[in-house]
Amino acid sequence: MSITQNITRLKESLPADVTLVAVSKFHPVEALKEAYDAGQRIFGESRAQELVAKQKQLPGDIEWHFIGPLQSNKVKDIAPFIHTIQSIDSLKLLHEVNKQAARCKRVIRVLLEIHVAEEESKHGFSPEECRQLLQSGVLAEFPNVCVSGLMGMATNTEDIALIGREFHLLYTLFCDLKVLYFKESNDFRELSMGMSHDYPLAIREGSTMIRVGTGIFGEREY
Ligand SMILES: *Cc1c(COP(=O)(O)O)cnc(C)c1O
């Protein structure tokens, strides 16, 4: 299957209210061009340097999402153009994104990354830490950041019931936070969950945004 065919088939199968982020990390610019020509406009990358290099070579109407661990000192490199940073996992990072967005006279959308998986290695706030962050009211100090929702990853396992429970936990948290802290605004509306191997399940559990790499571009060569 070609990239074009993968995108076409995937889009046909998705509910209209689910957004597809094409995760293009480690794939060459030619692959992204093929996806672009197939109509894809939202791309996800996980390394700042790679993203900056690709952004320069590709059309300006692409919506770039950052989805990997982000060091504070790299924020300034992507701040001029990044659409959404999905992987906010600390107050410090939020602070830096606000600062760099202000310097560029922009408002950058962010998702708070929530850790629900069993693996130690996965980044993110615990659900409790996230609640505390919002409860503290600190977001009011960050006018150049728009908190647009949550992002999460399920455990990498064959255990479908476990994956389902983790997605459900994310969905429940998302709904709670929306009611508690974002009642007045429609900004908080994205629940980014689901990757190549588990996105159908994520959609059943309430995902609004899936992040698919391998299912579009094939295996990555690291
Ligand atoms: C790499 C990556 C993906 C895409 O994974 P695939 O299994 O290739 O679909 C999605 N989300 C995040 C955060 C990633 O780092």
PDBQT file of the ligand as one rigid body, heavy atoms in Angstrom, charges set to zero:
ROOT
HETATM    1  C1  LIG A 301       5.527   7.845  17.289  1.00  0.00    +0.000 C 
HETATM    2  C2  LIG A 301       4.319   8.299  17.987  1.00  0.00    +0.000 A 
HETATM    3  C3  LIG A 301       3.031   8.016  17.475  1.00  0.00    +0.000 A 
HETATM    4  C4  LIG A 301       2.777   7.183  16.223  1.00  0.00    +0.000 C 
HETATM    5  O1  LIG A 301       3.017   5.842  16.471  1.00  0.00    +0.000 OA
HETATM    6  P1  LIG A 301       2.632   4.714  15.373  1.00  0.00    +0.000 P 
HETATM    7  O2  LIG A 301       2.604   3.468  16.175  1.00  0.00    +0.000 OA
HETATM    8  O3  LIG A 301       3.726   4.734  14.363  1.00  0.00    +0.000 OA
HETATM    9  O4  LIG A 301       1.315   5.061  14.805  1.00  0.00    +0.000 OA
HETATM   10  C5  LIG A 301       1.941   8.536  18.151  1.00  0.00    +0.000 A 
HETATM   11  N1  LIG A 301       2.074   9.269  19.272  1.00  0.00    +0.000 NA
HETATM   12  C6  LIG A 301       3.286   9.552  19.794  1.00  0.00    +0.000 A 
HETATM   13  C7  LIG A 301       3.356  10.372  21.027  1.00  0.00    +0.000 C 
HETATM   14  C8  LIG A 301       4.445   9.061  19.175  1.00  0.00    +0.000 A 
HETATM   15  O5  LIG A 301       5.628   9.359  19.723  1.00  0.00    +0.000 OA
ENDROOT
TORSDOF 0
